[in-house]
């Protein structure tokens, strides 16, 4: 039996029983202050039965690209109807637009600054239906709106109203040109591919934008980042002796560089945006592409 909640429409005062949706939270707010707790409080004041899941609040400050990547990694693991509330918002209080979107079977609420880029692009590749609105119906916001905390005053209440069954079209008007950030794709080279570092995780693992499909069926012979070269691929982090540098496919099928029981990012002096070269051998050939 589905959990149900009693929702009171803020404009009409009518009450209705609607299914409760999951709301995820992703921000750059950190864990020291009360900002995340405030978001949760606003949501629960409107949708008291909402299921709230914290994805992360440790996105580097103002790093919209890292926020977009983290959101894209997490979203496929949530059920249809999930609402992703994401706030990495260096343009808060400026002319940047607040937005909400239905992206396939899920929802996004947050600033129109590119945070939803990878979700929208993935849906486009899969030919999934998308609908985007600019949030301009103030009756679904908090009564007082700060110039510096739209997460509390606009995005959290909108996500809560979505969870209570308010239609996307009631929250705003159509937005035909949401901001889409350019994300680099691996490029072919004489020996294989050139990609880039995208993310450093808390273990110091170095994740890249290179996926198995980019290798076109070839075998990775070696990987180069700066002055370091890693020969071949392993299946797990534990293969190799302590301190060895290894390359493997991550759980999301991206090329990952790791140091066994160590910190590869520190060892390699790696940062997001650094170039990574992959040398590939075709099946049946002993020479790199």
ABEGO torsion letter per residue (X at the ends): XBBBBBBBBAAAGBBBBBBBBBBBBBBAAEAABAAAAAAAAAAAAABAABBBBBABAABBBGBAAAAAAAAAAAAAABBBGBBBBBBBBAABGBABBBBBBBBEABBBBEBBAGAAAAAAAAAAAAGBBBBBBBBABAAABBABBBAABAAAAAAAAAAAAAAAGBBAAAABBBBABBBBBBBBBBBBBAAGBBBBBABBBAAGBBBBABBAAAAGGBBBABBBBEABBBBEBBABAABEBBGBBBBBBBAAGBBBBBBBGBBAAAAAGBBBGBBBBBBBBBBGBABBX
